């Protein structure tokens, strides 16, 4: 019997990139809204109205402390059904709301970023680790206690507009899953 030794070429860079991308997307889908299992996603949540009140509370607190003031009225709430690739059950909604600040000069922009980060980390928010080479022009913090996310976008000097938004976790509109 003759044994032959086979050699396998290392996967190409393209294949490794595709694999890494698929893994990242799968990980995001499985951990969307801060809940990892179907059983956990089937549990009651706060209501959509309670989520909106919490968002307004966070926004009011943040705006009271920032050294700059918004140039717009608050945006209307944006309610979206949670991702279609979410592991279900379907019917949960996330909502968000925010403000625009316009173009802010470098020094007040840096002070605004520092104040935002300090205020929210004192409240228990933690930085969100986005995948490598993802959008780096924001400060994104998540409260591990309730999965609300606060984002200050346009934080680099290259940005032309700074905006603030707070996003809820996925919630059942009435607080309980459909029967």
Buried (B, 14 or more C-beta within 10 A) or exposed (E): EEEEEEEEEEEEEEEEEEEEEEEBEEEEEEEBBBBEEEEEBBEEBBBBEEBBEBBBEBBEEBBEEBEBEBBEEBBEBEBEEBBEEBBEEEEBBBBBBBBBBBEBEEEBBEBBBEBBBEBBEEBEBEEEEEEEEEEEEBBBBBBEEBBBBBBBBBBEEEBEEBBBBBBBBBBBBEBEBEE
